[in-house]
C-alpha cells in the first residue's frame, strides 16, 4: 500500500506539500499540484471517495445538523436523510449542535474543509452572515433558517389551530399552551395559531401560556406551575410531543386524571407518543417524508446545480389517542 512518502517521492516534492494538496490547505502552484495529483492517482494513494473529492470536486458526502439528538423527532428525521443518502451513493454525517452557535459554526467550518457537498440543517441560530459563507447547497428542515436557502417544513400555524379546535370540539373550556423556544420560528407559528383560536374567548388568560423549550423536564415543571396556578384549565396544547409527555407526567404528579380532568394534545407524531400512558393525541408530521424530501432536494442541487430557492410546506394530520376524549 502506497504511503504519503511514496507520493512525495514520485512527485518530487515534500510530504508537507502532498498534505497541502490533499487537504487544500495553503498555497501550492499549479504545476506542483498537477504532479502531486498525478502521483496520487498513479499510486492509488487515497480511497475512492476522497479521490473523487480531490479530482472531480465532490466528496459524495452530505451532513445533517440537528439541535438535540435526544429528542426522538430528530433520529426519525435522520433515518430518512441517511436512507436517501445511501440510495444515492452518498456518505451521511450526523452533527448534534446542542443549539450552540459556536458548535454549529465549528461543524460547518470543519465539514467545508473536508469538502462536504451539501448540508441539511435544523437551526434557529445560524446567521445570514454564516449562510453567505457556505458555498455548497443547503436545505433547511423543520424551521425556516433564512430566505436565501430552500426549506422543507409543515403547516405549523394551521396545524396548531386544528389542535386547539380539536380540544374545543371535545368540550374543553379553558385551554392552555406549553410553547417551544421563543426564538424558533415553528414554535412562534404554533403559538400564533393557538392565540388566534383563543385570544377572543371570554375565558382567555395570558397566564395560560408557559414556555417549555421543546424539552421534557422544562415542560413538566412549566405545566406543574401552570396547572397549580390555573386549576380551571381542562385542556393543554403542547407545542411538541416531548413537551406533551412532560404535561402528562405533570398531570400525574398533581393527581389530574387524563383525559377525565385534563385533555392533552401534542405536535409531531413521534413514536414515543404511542408508548405513553395514556397514549398521546397529536398533530402528526410526516417526519420521514420531510427528511427524505430534504435529502433528495440537496443531492439534486449538488448534481444538477443550484435551482431557484424552493420552499415546500407539508400537511400535518390529527391522530386521536387516549389523552383526549370527548367530555360528557
GUDREN-197436 format. One record per atom (N, C-alpha, C, CB): x, y, z; residue in three letters. Coordinates in steps of 0.2 Angstrom, whole numbers, plus 5000, padded with zeros to 4 digits. Glycine has a CB too. Example, Ala and Ser with C-alpha at 12.3 -4.5 7.8 and 13.67 -1.06 7.14 Angstrom:
2
506649725039ALA;506249785039ALA;506649845039ALA;505749785045ALA;506449895035SER;506849955036SER;506450005039SER;507049975029SER;
! end
This chain:
328
500449945000UNK;500050005000UNK;500450065000UNK;499550005006UNK;500350114996UNK;500750174995UNK;500650215001UNK;500550214989UNK;501150255003UNK;501150305008UNK;501250375006UNK;501750285013UNK;501150425010UNK;501250495008UNK;501950505006UNK;501050535014UNK;502450465009UNK;503150475006UNK;503250454999UNK;503650435011UNK;502950394997UNK;502950374991UNK;502650424986UNK;502550304990UNK;502150454988UNK;501850504983UNK;502350564983UNK;501150534986UNK;502650584988UNK;503050644988UNK;503750624984UNK;503350664995UNK;503950564984UNK;504550544981UNK;504350544973UNK;504750474983UNK;503850514971UNK;503650514964UNK;503550584961UNK;503050474963UNK;503250624965UNK;503050694963UNK;503650744964UNK;502450724966UNK;504150724967UNK;504750764968UNK;504650824972UNK;505150784962UNK;504250814978UNK;504050864982UNK;504150844989UNK;503350894981UNK;504050884994UNK;504050865001UNK;503350835003UNK;504150925006UNK;503350795009UNK;502750765011UNK;502250825014UNK;502850715017UNK;502550875016UNK;502150935018UNK;501750965012UNK;502550995021UNK;502050965006UNK;501750985000UNK;501150944998UNK;502250994994UNK;501250874999UNK;500750824997UNK;500150835002UNK;501050754998UNK;500350855008UNK;499750865013UNK;499350925011UNK;500050865020UNK;499750975009UNK;499351035007UNK;498851025001UNK;499851095006UNK;499150984997UNK;498650974991UNK;498050934993UNK;499050934985UNK;498250884997UNK;497650834999UNK;497150875003UNK;497950775003UNK;497350915008UNK;496950955012UNK;496751025010UNK;497250965019UNK;496951045004UNK;496851105001UNK;496951165006UNK;496051104999UNK;497551155009UNK;497751205014UNK;498351235013UNK;497751165021UNK;498351295011UNK;499051335010UNK;499151335002UNK;499651295013UNK;499551375000UNK;499751384993UNK;500151334990UNK;500051454992UNK;499951304984UNK;500351264980UNK;500251284973UNK;500151184981UNK;500851294969UNK;500751314962UNK;500451264958UNK;501451344959UNK;500151284952UNK;499851234948UNK;500251174946UNK;499551274942UNK;500851194944UNK;501251134941UNK;501451084946UNK;501951164938UNK;501551104952UNK;501651064958UNK;501051024960UNK;501951104964UNK;500551054960UNK;499851024961UNK;499750964956UNK;499251074962UNK;499850984950UNK;499750934945UNK;500150874946UNK;499950964938UNK;500850884948UNK;501250824949UNK;501050784955UNK;501950844950UNK;500850814960UNK;500550784966UNK;499950744964UNK;500450824972UNK;499450774961UNK;498850734959UNK;498950674955UNK;498350784956UNK;499450684950UNK;499550634946UNK;499950574949UNK;500050654940UNK;500350594954UNK;500650534958UNK;500150504963UNK;501250574963UNK;499650544965UNK;499150514970UNK;498750464965UNK;498650564972UNK;498550484959UNK;498150434955UNK;498550374953UNK;497950474949UNK;499150384951UNK;499650334949UNK;499750284954UNK;500250354946UNK;499850304961UNK;499950254966UNK;499350234970UNK;500450294971UNK;498750264968UNK;498150244971UNK;498150254978UNK;497850174969UNK;498450314980UNK;498550334987UNK;497950344992UNK;499050384988UNK;497450374989UNK;496850394993UNK;496250344991UNK;496750464992UNK;495850344996UNK;495250304995UNK;494850334989UNK;494750295001UNK;494350294986UNK;494050324980UNK;493550384982UNK;493550264978UNK;493250384988UNK;492850444989UNK;493250504990UNK;492450424995UNK;493850504993UNK;494250554994UNK;494550574987UNK;494850544999UNK;494750524983UNK;494950544976UNK;494450584972UNK;495150484973UNK;493850564973UNK;493350604969UNK;493350674971UNK;492650574970UNK;493450684978UNK;493450754981UNK;493950794978UNK;493450754988UNK;494550764977UNK;495150794975UNK;495150804968UNK;495750754977UNK;494950754964UNK;495050764957UNK;494350784953UNK;495250694954UNK;493850764956UNK;493150784952UNK;492750834956UNK;492750724952UNK;493050864962UNK;492750914965UNK;492150894970UNK;492450964960UNK;492050834971UNK;491550804975UNK;491750754980UNK;490950774971UNK;491450754986UNK;491650714991UNK;491150654992UNK;491750744998UNK;490550664989UNK;489950624990UNK;489750614997UNK;490150554987UNK;489750675000UNK;489650675007UNK;489150735009UNK;490250685012UNK;488550715012UNK;488150765015UNK;488050765022UNK;487450765011UNK;487950815026UNK;487850825033UNK;487250845035UNK;488450865036UNK;486950815041UNK;486350835044UNK;486550865050UNK;485850785044UNK;486250935052UNK;486350965058UNK;485750965062UNK;486651035057UNK;485750935068UNK;485150945072UNK;485350975079UNK;484850865073UNK;484851005082UNK;484951045088UNK;484950995095UNK;484451095089UNK;484650935094UNK;484650895100UNK;484450825099UNK;484050925105UNK;484950785098UNK;484850715096UNK;484450675101UNK;485550685095UNK;484350695107UNK;483950665112UNK;483250675111UNK;484150685119UNK;483050725107UNK;482350725105UNK;482150675100UNK;482250805103UNK;481750635101UNK;481550575096UNK;481350595089UNK;481050535099UNK;481150665089UNK;481050685082UNK;481650685077UNK;480750755082UNK;482250695080UNK;482750705076UNK;483050635073UNK;483250745079UNK;483150585077UNK;483350525075UNK;482850495069UNK;483350475080UNK;482250505070UNK;481750485064UNK;481950525058UNK;481050495067UNK;482050595059UNK;482250635053UNK;482850605050UNK;482250705055UNK;483350595054UNK;484050575052UNK;484050505048UNK;484550565058UNK;483550465050UNK;483550395047UNK;483350415039UNK;482950355050UNK;482850455038UNK;482650475032UNK;483150505027UNK;482050515032UNK;483550545030UNK;484150585027UNK;484650525025UNK;484450635031UNK;484850485030UNK;485350435029UNK;485050385023UNK;485450395035UNK;484450365023UNK;484250315018UNK;484250345011UNK;483450295020UNK;484050405010UNK;484150435004UNK;484850445002UNK;483750505004UNK;485250465007UNK;485950475005UNK;486250405003UNK;486350505011UNK;486150355006UNK;486350285004UNK;486150264997UNK;486150235009UNK;485450284996UNK;485150264989UNK;485550304984UNK;484450274989UNK;485750364985UNK;486050404980UNK;486850394980UNK;485850474981UNK;487050354984UNK;487850334985UNK;488150394988UNK;488050324978UNK;487950424993UNK;488250474997UNK;488350455004UNK;487750544997UNK;488950475007UNK;489050465014UNK;488650515018UNK;489850475015UNK;488450495024UNK;488050535028UNK;488350545035UNK;487350495029UNK;488350615037UNK;488650635043UNK;488150665047UNK;489250675042UNK;488050645053UNK;487650675058UNK;487950725063UNK;487150625062UNK;487750785064UNK;488050835068UNK;487550855073UNK;488350895064UNK;487650845080UNK;487250875085UNK;487550935088UNK;487150815091UNK;487150995087UNK;487451055089UNK;487251085096UNK;487151105084UNK;486751055099UNK;486551075106UNK;486351145106UNK;487151065110UNK;486051165100UNK;485851235100UNK;486351285101UNK;485251245104UNK;487051265100UNK;487551305102UNK;487851335095UNK;488151265106UNK;487751405094UNK;488051435088UNK;488751425087UNK;487951505088UNK;489151425092UNK;489951415092UNK;490051335089UNK;490251425098UNK;489651295092UNK;489751225090UNK;489551215083UNK;489451175095UNK;488951245081UNK;488751245074UNK;489251265069UNK;488051275074UNK;489451325071UNK;489951355066UNK;490551315065UNK;490151425069UNK;490851285071UNK;491451245071UNK;491251185066UNK;491651215078UNK;490651155066UNK;490551095062UNK;490551115055UNK;489851065064UNK;490251175053UNK;490151205047UNK;490851215044UNK;489751265046UNK;491251245048UNK;491951255045UNK;492351195044UNK;492351305050UNK;492351145048UNK;492651085048UNK;492451045042UNK;492651045054UNK;491751045041UNK;491551005035UNK;491651035028UNK;490750995036UNK;491651105028UNK;491851135022UNK;492551125020UNK;491651205022UNK;492951115025UNK;493651105024UNK;493751035022UNK;494151115030UNK;493350985024UNK;493350915021UNK;492950905015UNK;493050875027UNK;492750965012UNK;492450965005UNK;491750925005UNK;492850935000UNK;491350935011UNK;490650915011UNK;490250945005UNK;490350925018UNK;489850905002UNK;489550934996UNK;488850974997UNK;489350874991UNK;488550955003UNK;487950995005UNK;487750985012UNK;487450975000UNK;487251025014UNK;487051025021UNK;486251025021UNK;487351075025UNK;486050975026UNK;485350985028UNK;485351005035UNK;484950915027UNK;485051065037UNK;485151095043UNK;484451115047UNK;485551155042UNK;484451095053UNK;483951115058UNK;484251165062UNK;483551055062UNK;484151235062UNK;484451285066UNK;484051345067UNK;485151305062UNK;484051375073UNK;483751435074UNK;484251485076UNK;483251425080UNK;484851475075UNK;485451515077UNK;485851545072UNK;485851485083UNK;485851505066UNK;486351525061UNK;486151595058UNK;486351475055UNK;486651635057UNK;486551705055UNK;486651705047UNK;487051745058UNK;486351765044UNK;486351775037UNK;487151775035UNK;485951835035UNK;487551805039UNK;488251815038UNK;488551745037UNK;488651855043UNK;488351695041UNK;488651625041UNK;488351595034UNK;488451585047UNK;487751605033UNK;487451575027UNK;487851595020UNK;486751595026UNK;488051665020UNK;488351685015UNK;489051655014UNK;488451765015UNK;489351635019UNK;490051605019UNK;489951525017UNK;490351605026UNK;489451495016UNK;489351425014UNK;489251425007UNK;488751395018UNK;489751385004UNK;489751394996UNK;489551324993UNK;490451404994UNK;489151284997UNK;488851224995UNK;488051224996UNK;489151154998UNK;487751184992UNK;486951184993UNK;486751165000UNK;486651124988UNK;486251195002UNK;485951185009UNK;485251195009UNK;486251245013UNK;484951145013UNK;484251145014UNK;484051155021UNK;483951085010UNK;483551195023UNK;483351205030UNK;482751155031UNK;483151275032UNK;482751125037UNK;482151075038UNK;481851095045UNK;482451005039UNK;481251085046UNK;480851095052UNK;480751165054UNK;481151065058UNK;481251215052UNK;481151285053UNK;481451325048UNK;481351305060UNK;481251385046UNK;481551415041UNK;482151455043UNK;481051465037UNK;482751445041UNK;483351465043UNK;483451535040UNK;483951425041UNK;483351545034UNK;483451615030UNK;483151615024UNK;484151625030UNK;483051665021UNK;482651675014UNK;483151655009UNK;482451745013UNK;483751645010UNK;484251635005UNK;484351555003UNK;484951665006UNK;484051515007UNK;484051445006UNK;483451405005UNK;484551405011UNK;483351355002UNK;482751315002UNK;482551285008UNK;482851254996UNK;481951265009UNK;481751235015UNK;481151185014UNK;481451295020UNK;481151135019UNK;480551095020UNK;480251095027UNK;480751015018UNK;479651115027UNK;479351125034UNK;478651105033UNK;479351205036UNK;478251105039UNK;477551095039UNK;477151155040UNK;477351035044UNK;476451145040UNK;476051205041UNK;475851205048UNK;475351185037UNK;476451235052UNK;476351245059UNK;475851285061UNK;477051275061UNK;475651335058UNK;475151385060UNK;474451355060UNK;475151445056UNK;474251325054UNK;473651295053UNK;473551235057UNK;473451285046UNK;474151195058UNK;474151135062UNK;473951145069UNK;474751095061UNK;474251205072UNK;474151225079UNK;473451245080UNK;474651275081UNK;473151275075UNK;472451295076UNK;471951235076UNK;472251345070UNK;472151185072UNK;471751125072UNK;471851085078UNK;472051075066UNK;472451095081UNK;472551055088UNK;472051095093UNK;473251065090UNK;472051155093UNK;471551195098UNK;470851185096UNK;471751265098UNK;470651185090UNK;470051165088UNK;469751095090UNK;469951175080UNK;470251045090UNK;470050985092UNK;469950985100UNK;470650935091UNK;470351015104UNK;470151025111UNK;469551055112UNK;470751065115UNK;469351105108UNK;468651135109UNK;468151095107UNK;468651205105UNK;468251055102UNK;467751005100UNK;467550955105UNK;467950975093UNK;468050935109UNK;467850885114UNK;467650915121UNK;468550835115UNK;467550975121UNK;467251005127UNK;467651045131UNK;466850955130UNK;468351055129UNK;468751095134UNK;468551165134UNK;469451085131UNK;468551195140UNK;468351265141UNK;468851315143UNK;467751265146UNK;469451285145UNK;470051335147UNK;470651295144UNK;470051345155UNK;470851325139UNK;471451285135UNK;472051325136UNK;471251275128UNK;472651295138UNK;473251325139UNK;473751295134UNK;473551305146UNK;474351335134UNK;474851315129UNK;475551315132UNK;474851365123UNK;475851255131UNK;476551255133UNK;476951265126UNK;476751185136UNK;477351315126UNK;477651335119UNK;478351315119UNK;477551415118UNK;478651315113UNK;479351305112UNK;479751365113UNK;479451275105UNK;480451365111UNK;480851415112UNK;480651475108UNK;481551395109UNK;480651535111UNK;480351595108UNK;480751625102UNK;480451655114UNK;481351595101UNK;481751615095UNK;481651575089UNK;482551625097UNK;481251515090UNK;481251465085UNK;480551485081UNK;481151395088UNK;480651485074UNK;480051515070UNK;479451465070UNK;480251525063UNK;479551395071UNK;479051345071UNK;478651355078UNK;479251275070UNK;479051365083UNK;478751375089UNK;478251445089UNK;479251385095UNK;478551495086UNK;478151555086UNK;477551545082UNK;478651615082UNK;477551505076UNK;476951495072UNK;476451455076UNK;477151465066UNK;476651405080UNK;476251365084UNK;475851405089UNK;476551305087UNK;476251455092UNK;475951495097UNK;475451545094UNK;476551535101UNK;475651565088UNK;475151615085UNK;474551585083UNK;475551645078UNK;474551515081UNK;473951485079UNK;473551475085UNK;474151415076UNK;473851455091UNK;473451445097UNK;473151515099UNK;473951425103UNK;473551565099UNK;473251635101UNK;472651655096UNK;473751685100UNK;472751645090UNK;472151655085UNK;471551615086UNK;472351655078UNK;471651565090UNK;471051525092UNK;470751545098UNK;471251445092UNK;471151575103UNK;470851585110UNK;470851655112UNK;471251545114UNK;471251695109UNK;471351765112UNK;470651805112UNK;471851805108UNK;470151785108UNK;469551825109UNK;469051785113UNK;469251845102UNK;469151735116UNK;468751695120UNK;468651735127UNK;468951625121UNK;468051735130UNK;468051775136UNK;468451745142UNK;467251785138UNK;468651685141UNK;468951655146UNK;469751655146UNK;468751575147UNK;469951685140UNK;470751685139UNK;471051725144UNK;470851715132UNK;471651695146UNK;472051725151UNK;472851715149UNK;471951685158UNK;473151765149UNK;473851765146UNK;474351715151UNK;474251835146UNK;474051705157UNK;474451655161UNK;474351585159UNK;474151665168UNK;473951575154UNK;473851505151UNK;474451485146UNK;473151505148UNK;474851525145UNK;475451515141UNK;476051505145UNK;475551575136UNK;476451455144UNK;477051445148UNK;477551415142UNK;477051395154UNK;478251435144UNK;478751415139UNK;479051345141UNK;479351465138UNK;479051295137UNK;479351235138UNK;479951215135UNK;478851175137UNK;480251255130UNK;480851255127UNK;480951185123UNK;481451255132UNK;480351155121UNK;480451095117UNK;480751035121UNK;480751105110UNK;480751045128UNK;481150995132UNK;480650965137UNK;481651035136UNK;480750905139UNK;480350865143UNK;480350895150UNK;480450795144UNK;480950905153UNK;480950925160UNK;480750995161UNK;481650915163UNK;480951045156UNK;480651105157UNK;479951115156UNK;481051155151UNK;479651075151UNK;478951075150UNK;478551045156UNK;478751035144UNK;478850995159UNK;478550965165UNK;478451015171UNK;478950905168UNK;479051055172UNK;479051105178UNK;478551165176UNK;479751135179UNK;478551185169UNK;478151235167UNK;477351215168UNK;478251255160UNK;477251155166UNK;476551135167UNK;476351125174UNK;476451065163UNK;476751105178UNK;476551095186UNK;476451165188UNK;477151065190UNK;476851215187UNK;476651285189UNK;476051305186UNK;477251325187UNK;475951295180UNK;475351325176UNK;474651295179UNK;475351315169UNK;474751225180UNK;474151195182UNK;473951205190UNK;474151115181UNK;474451215194UNK;474351235201UNK;474051305201UNK;475051235205UNK;474351355197UNK;474151425197UNK;473451435194UNK;474651475194UNK;473251385189UNK;472651395185UNK;472351325185UNK;472851415178UNK;472051305191UNK;471751235191UNK;471151225187UNK;471551225198UNK;470851285184UNK;470251285180UNK;470451255173UNK;469951345179UNK;471051255171UNK;471251235164UNK;471051155163UNK;472051245163UNK;470751145158UNK;470551075156UNK;470751055150UNK;469751075157UNK;471151085146UNK;471451065140UNK;472151095139UNK;471051085134UNK;472651065137UNK;473351085135UNK;473551065128UNK;473851065141UNK;473751115125UNK;474051105118UNK;474851115119UNK;473851155112UNK;475251065119UNK;475951065119UNK;476251075112UNK;476251005123UNK;476751115112UNK;477051135105UNK;477451075102UNK;477451195106UNK;477651025106UNK;477850965103UNK;477750905107UNK;478650975101UNK;477850845105UNK;477650785109UNK;478050775115UNK;477750725104UNK;478750795114UNK;479150785120UNK;478850835126UNK;479850805119UNK;478650895125UNK;478350935130UNK;477650905132UNK;478251005127UNK;477250875127UNK;476650835128UNK;476750785134UNK;476350815122UNK;477350745133UNK;477450695138UNK;477650725145UNK;478150655135UNK;477950785145UNK;478050825151UNK;477450845154UNK;478450885149UNK;476950865150UNK;476250885153UNK;475950825156UNK;475850915147UNK;475950765153UNK;475650705155UNK;475950685162UNK;475650645150UNK;476650695162UNK;476950675169UNK;476750725174UNK;477750675167UNK;476750795172UNK;476550845177UNK;475850825180UNK;476550915174UNK;475350815175UNK;474650795177UNK;474650735182UNK;474250785171UNK;475050685181UNK;475050635185UNK;475350655192UNK;475450575182UNK;475850695192UNK;476150715199UNK;475650755203UNK;476750755197UNK;475150795199UNK;474650835203UNK;474050795204UNK;474550895199UNK;473950735202UNK;473350695203UNK;472850715198UNK;473150705210UNK;472950745192UNK;472550765187UNK;472450705183UNK;472750835183UNK;471850685182UNK;471650625178UNK;471650645170UNK;471050585180UNK;472050615166UNK;471950625159UNK;471650565155UNK;472750635156UNK;471150575152UNK;470850635149UNK;470250665153UNK;470650635142UNK;470050635159UNK;469450645163UNK;469450715165UNK;469350605168UNK;470050735168UNK;470050805171UNK;470450855166UNK;470450805178UNK;470850825162UNK;471350865158UNK;471450835151UNK;471950885161UNK;471350865146UNK;471450835139UNK;472150865137UNK;470950845134UNK;472550825133UNK;473250855131UNK;473350825124UNK;473750825135UNK;473550875120UNK;473750865113UNK;474450885112UNK;473250895108UNK;474850855108UNK;475550875106UNK;475550895099UNK;476050825108UNK;476150895096UNK;476350915089UNK;476950875087UNK;476350995088UNK;476950835083UNK;477550795080UNK;477350735077UNK;478150795085UNK;477050685081UNK;476950625079UNK;477550575080UNK;476650625072UNK;477950585085UNK;478550545086UNK;478250475089UNK;479050575090UNK;478650425088UNK;478450365090UNK;478350355098UNK;478950305088UNK;478650395102UNK;478650395109UNK;477850405111UNK;479050445112UNK;477550445107UNK;476850465109UNK;476350395110UNK;476550505104UNK;476550345106UNK;476150285106UNK;476350245112UNK;476250245100UNK;476850255116UNK;477050215121UNK;476950245128UNK;477850205121UNK;476650305128UNK;476450345134UNK;475850315137UNK;476450415133UNK;475750325144UNK;475050305147UNK;474750365150UNK;475150255152UNK;474250395148UNK;473850375142UNK;474250395135UNK;473150405141UNK;474150355130UNK;474450375123UNK;474250445122UNK;474250325118UNK;474750485118UNK;474650555117UNK;474350565110UNK;475350585117UNK;473750605110UNK;473450635104UNK;473950685102UNK;472750665106UNK;474050695095UNK;474550735092UNK;474350755085UNK;475250705092UNK;474650815083UNK;474650835076UNK;475250795073UNK;474650905075UNK;475150755068UNK;475750705066UNK;476050745060UNK;475450645063UNK;476750755060UNK;477150775055UNK;477350715051UNK;477750825057UNK;477350725044UNK;477650665040UNK;478450675041UNK;477450675033UNK;478750645046UNK;479450665048UNK;479850625043UNK;479550635055UNK;479750565041UNK;480150535036UNK;480150565029UNK;479950455035UNK;479550585027UNK;479450625021UNK;479850685021UNK;478750635019UNK;479850725026UNK;480250785027UNK;480950775026UNK;480050815034UNK;481250725030UNK;481950715029UNK;482150685022UNK;482150665034UNK;481750645019UNK;481850615013UNK;481850665007UNK;481350555011UNK;481350715008UNK;481250765003UNK;481850815003UNK;480650805004UNK;482050835009UNK;482650875010UNK;483250845008UNK;482750895018UNK;483350785009UNK;484050755006UNK;484050744999UNK;484050685009UNK;483450724996UNK;483350724989UNK;483450794986UNK;482750694987UNK;483250844989UNK;483250914986UNK;484050934986UNK;482850964991UNK;484350924992UNK;485050944992UNK;485550904988UNK;485350944999UNK;485450844987UNK;485850804982UNK;485650824975UNK;485650724983UNK;485050834973UNK;484850864967UNK;485250924965UNK;484150864966UNK;485250974970UNK;485651034969UNK;486351024968UNK;485551084975UNK;486650974972UNK;487350964971UNK;487450934964UNK;487550904976UNK;487050894961UNK;487250854955UNK;486950894949UNK;486850794955UNK;486450944950UNK;486250974944UNK;486351054944UNK;485450964943UNK;486651074950UNK;486751144950UNK;486151174954UNK;486751184944UNK;486351224958UNK;485851254962UNK;485251284959UNK;486151304967UNK;484651264960UNK;484051294956UNK;483851354960UNK;483451244956UNK;483251384958UNK;482951444962UNK;482751414969UNK;482351474958UNK;482751464974UNK;482551444981UNK;481851414981UNK;482651504986UNK;481751354984UNK;481151324984UNK;480951314992UNK;481051264980UNK;480351324993UNK;480051315000UNK;479451264999UNK;479851375004UNK;479551205003UNK;478951155002UNK;478651155009UNK;479251085000UNK;478051155010UNK;477651155016UNK;477151095016UNK;477251225018UNK;477251045020UNK;476850985020UNK;476350985025UNK;477350925021UNK;475850955025UNK;475250955029UNK;475350915035UNK;474650935026UNK;475050925041UNK;475050885047UNK;474350855048UNK;475250925053UNK;474250805052UNK;473650765052UNK;473550755059UNK;473650705048UNK;472950765062UNK;472650745068UNK;472650675070UNK;472050775070UNK;473050645075UNK;473050575077UNK;472750575084UNK;473750545077UNK;472050555085UNK;471750555091UNK;471950485095UNK;470950555090UNK;472150495101UNK;472350445105UNK;472050455112UNK;473150435106UNK;472250425117UNK;471950415124UNK;471950485128UNK;472250365128UNK;472450525126UNK;472450585130UNK;471950645129UNK;473150615129UNK;471550635124UNK;470950675123UNK;470350635121UNK;471150725117UNK;469850655125UNK;469250615124UNK;468650665125UNK;469150555129UNK;468150645121UNK;467550695121UNK;467250695128UNK;467050675116UNK;467150755131UNK;466850755138UNK;466150755137UNK;467150825141UNK;465850725142UNK;465150715143UNK;464750775145UNK;464950655147UNK;
! end
